[in-house]
Amino acid sequence: MSDLHNISEVRRTFIQRCLKRFSYLTRYGCELVSIDEDSSYGVEVTYKNQTTAVTVSLEDRENEIFVYLIRLVNGVIPDYLDAPSRWFYLDNLVKLKSSSVTLPQKEFGNWLTPADIDHFLKVYAESLEEYGEDVLYGDFSAFSELNRLIDRPRPSSSGNDIELITSNEELEAQKKRLAPQIAEYYDTYFSELRSQLQRPDVFYEAIPEYLKGRKRIISIGGEDGLAIAHFPTELEFTMSRADDGSTLVKYPSVINASEDFYEFLQLPEMSMSVIVTLLSEGEDIGLEISPEDMPWGVGGFNAPQQSVDTKSGELVWQAPWTRLICADLYHLRYWEDVERAVREAKEDIEPYVRNLEITNKEQEYPSHFVQWVPPEPQIQRELTVGAGLFSTT
């Protein structure tokens, strides 16, 4: 396709045939949301409903057509590299469900013609309807299996160290990346956790209920940081103001949920200490968060906090959340490192592996506590505190 006239003709044919072959997606609530053409790259046609996006891409230099299936984050299409476990090629899904089926592609050097394009799009559209109907309806159980089988690109990280945010420009850029990063981080965590639960050497009967089942992951941005809490999907949760009892947010119970849910909320006028207390039904759970604009790092719990009657030994209160973590504005890159999510999942299951010896580190830090990450005090005057972390639009 070195001839510019031929490229133009092929692209025009691609758009026309794509709109025709994939028009049936309206039956799944999908709307055409964009037709993007790049002079040096190719053309993308994207459809989207409330849960799923389908992008059909003609890539000139590769001389190929690809169909991407994308799981939305809070109704928004995430950046591919920020959330790799939330998108897969149609080819991946078809191979998973029928290993004998291969979708057509052109060989290198044998350029696509308008007739090829119509034929390929017809096959791709029919294959999507046959093998991807569950994904179009919002059932992404196949994605969990694909995530285990396929090596995906990952965002870069700085190992175990968190690269601190030191300017308002960095802070604003990180805010925009947070939602897909959080979804990617906990998609990875739960995928690994549930895989670990299937190990033959795990004493399953001893696994606490809070590690099982689907979760609603609620992320709340406040004036001085971010709090993330996990709740069982079957639990109805209401968060109300402490002063007048007015409802801030209410999430309904979802029985037998087939997926985890991600919720994003901003309360820019509230501090992290207030938000954590509200998430914990007004109870003080013992997180020492510094007041005002002092940096305090990252900390939380990987199990629900409890209160026990010292006389009777009876449980009198348990946090409604199953996992909670907070970070100040300087440490919002915590969720970039998905390898940490894998480690956290493995650490949560380690106590229930048969014949596991307790290490010195586990004796020093109880299993329910996520160690604080100490901040660097010299940066505290370089960052303006304020502004919520997530847009409500």
C-alpha positions, -999 to 999 in steps of 0.1 A, spaced: 0 0 0 28 24 -8 6 43 -33 -12 71 -14 -43 67 -36 -45 30 -27 -41 38 10 -70 63 8 -92 38 -10 -85 10 14 -92 32 44 -124 45 29 -135 9 22 -125 -2 57 -147 25 73 -177 17 51 -175 -20 55 -168 -18 92 -200 3 98 -220 -22 78 -206 -55 93 -206 -43 129 -240 -25 128 -255 -54 147 -237 -43 179 -267 -20 185 -285 -51 197 -261 -52 226 -266 -15 235 -235 -4 217 -232 30 200 -206 42 175 -185 66 196 -155 74 173 -139 70 139 -102 80 143 -79 83 114 -41 89 117 -22 98 86 8 76 95 -9 49 115 -43 38 103 -80 39 112 -99 29 143 -137 25 146 -150 22 181 -183 10 195 -192 12 232 -220 2 256 -220 6 295 -195 -22 301 -176 -30 269 -159 -13 240 -151 -29 206 -124 -12 186 -118 -24 150 -84 -12 138 -68 -11 103 -31 -7 108 -14 4 76 22 -5 84 14 -39 98 -10 -45 69 -35 -60 94 -69 -56 109 -74 -61 146 -104 -62 168 -99 -52 204 -124 -61 232 -121 -37 261 -135 -38 296 -144 -3 306 -133 14 338 -162 33 353 -177 36 318 -145 49 303 -121 32 279 -88 29 297 -54 34 281 -41 1 269 -8 1 288 -23 15 320 -47 -15 322 -35 -44 300 -57 -70 317 -88 -51 306 -83 -56 268 -77 -85 245 -77 -92 208 -107 -110 194 -82 -136 182 -73 -143 219 -109 -149 228 -116 -171 198 -86 -193 205 -96 -197 241 -130 -209 232 -122 -228 200 -86 -237 195 -92 -250 160 -105 -217 147 -80 -192 132 -91 -157 121 -78 -146 87 -48 -123 82 -28 -112 52 8 -125 48 36 -99 50 40 -81 16 6 -93 3 -13 -60 7 -49 -58 17 -74 -51 -11 -110 -37 -7 -123 -73 -13 -100 -86 14 -112 -60 39 -149 -69 33 -142 -106 37 -121 -102 69 -146 -78 85 -174 -102 78 -155 -131 94 -145 -110 124 -180 -96 130 -195 -131 128 -168 -145 152 -174 -117 177 -211 -125 178 -204 -163 181 -176 -162 206 -179 -128 223 -215 -124 232 -207 -129 270 -182 -101 268 -206 -78 249 -231 -84 277 -205 -75 304 -194 -110 315 -156 -108 316 -149 -142 332 -130 -152 300 -106 -122 306 -95 -137 339 -84 -169 321 -68 -150 293 -49 -128 318 -33 -160 332 -24 -174 298 -11 -144 279 19 -123 288 7 -87 287 27 -55 285 31 -39 320 37 -3 329 72 4 341 79 6 379 108 14 401 109 -20 419 98 -19 456 104 19 459 76 44 452 86 73 431 74 103 450 53 131 434 71 164 439 52 190 418 16 200 410 22 191 374 31 155 383 1 153 407 -24 164 380 -9 139 355 -10 110 381 -47 118 389 -56 112 353 -39 78 354 -52 66 387 -86 51 378 -72 26 352 -42 19 374 -63 11 404 -85 -12 383 -54 -29 368 -38 -32 402 -67 -50 418 -76 -70 387 -41 -84 391 -44 -89 429 -77 -108 427 -66 -129 397 -35 -140 417 -55 -144 449 -81 -166 433 -54 -186 416 -36 -191 449 -69 -203 465 -69 -232 440 -35 -245 451 -36 -282 463 -15 -273 494 -38 -246 507 -59 -255 537 -91 -241 521 -113 -247 552 -91 -223 572 -94 -195 546 -114 -166 562 -145 -155 544 -132 -120 537 -107 -134 512 -134 -152 492 -161 -139 469 -164 -108 446 -156 -73 459 -167 -37 454 -135 -16 453 -144 19 464 -117 46 458 -122 80 475 -101 110 468 -99 136 496 -81 168 503 -48 152 514 -48 117 497 -66 86 485 -84 58 504 -93 25 488 -116 0 506 -128 -34 495 -164 -45 504 -182 -78 497 -206 -72 468 -234 -88 487 -231 -61 514 -253 -30 511 -231 -1 521 -241 34 530 -216 62 539 -231 92 558 -218 124 571 -209 124 608 -224 158 615 -259 157 601 -263 120 591 -269 129 554 -261 102 529 -229 107 509 -232 75 489 -251 43 489 -242 11 471 -268 -17 468 -263 -54 476 -254 -76 446 -260 -113 453 -240 -138 434 -220 -112 415 -200 -126 386 -174 -98 387 -157 -72 409 -170 -36 408 -150 -4 408 -164 28 422 -147 62 422 -157 91 444 -142 125 453 -148 143 486 -122 171 482 -133 189 514 -126 159 536 -93 147 551 -82 111 549 -87 106 586 -124 116 583 -129 95 552 -113 64 568 -136 69 599 -167 71 577 -157 40 558 -153 23 591 -188 31 604 -175 59 627 -150 36 645 -114 46 651 -93 19 635 -59 32 646 -44 47 614 -23 76 625 -27 100 596 -9 133 600 -31 165 600 -31 193 574 -4 192 547 22 169 564 31 139 543 25 105 560 31 78 534 11 47 527 -6 24 552 -36 2 559 -50 -33 567 -53 -64 546 -80 -78 568 -111 -62 585 -103 -46 618 -122 -59 648 -131 -50 684 -134 -76 710 -149 -74 745 -119 -78 768 -140 -95 795 -160 -120 775 -137 -123 745 -168 -118 722 -165 -100 689 -184 -67 693 -176 -50 660 -160 -58 626 -152 -34 598 -175 -36 569 -146 -35 545 -122 -65 539 -92 -45 529 -82 -8 533 -52 12 522 -45 49 522 -18 71 506 -10 108 508 -7 129 477 31 123 474 26 85 472 -1 81 446 22 61 424 18 31 448 -7 15 424 16 17 393 35 -15 404 12 -45 396 40 -68 407 33 -56 442 -3 -67 438 9 -102 430 31 -102 461 3 -89 482 -20 -117 470 6 -144 477 13 -129 512 -24 -130 520 -26 -167 513 7 -178 528 -7 -183 564 -31 -209 550 -5 -230 531 1 -264 548 33 -268 567 43 -232 562 69 -219 586 65 -184 600 93 -161 589 110 -135 611 94 -108 590 59 -122 596 66 -122 633 78 -86 633 48 -73 613 14 -89 620 -3 -103 589 -32 -79 591 -10 -48 588 4 -32 557 37 -16 566 38 22 564 60 37 536 80 66 552 78 99 533 107 122 526 101 153 547 119 177 524 92 176 498 63 187 520 65 224 510 67 216 472 32 203 467 -1 221 470 -27 202 490 -63 204 478 -82 193 447 -102 160 446 -85 131 428 -113 120 405 -137 139 382 -174 134 388 -182 141 352 
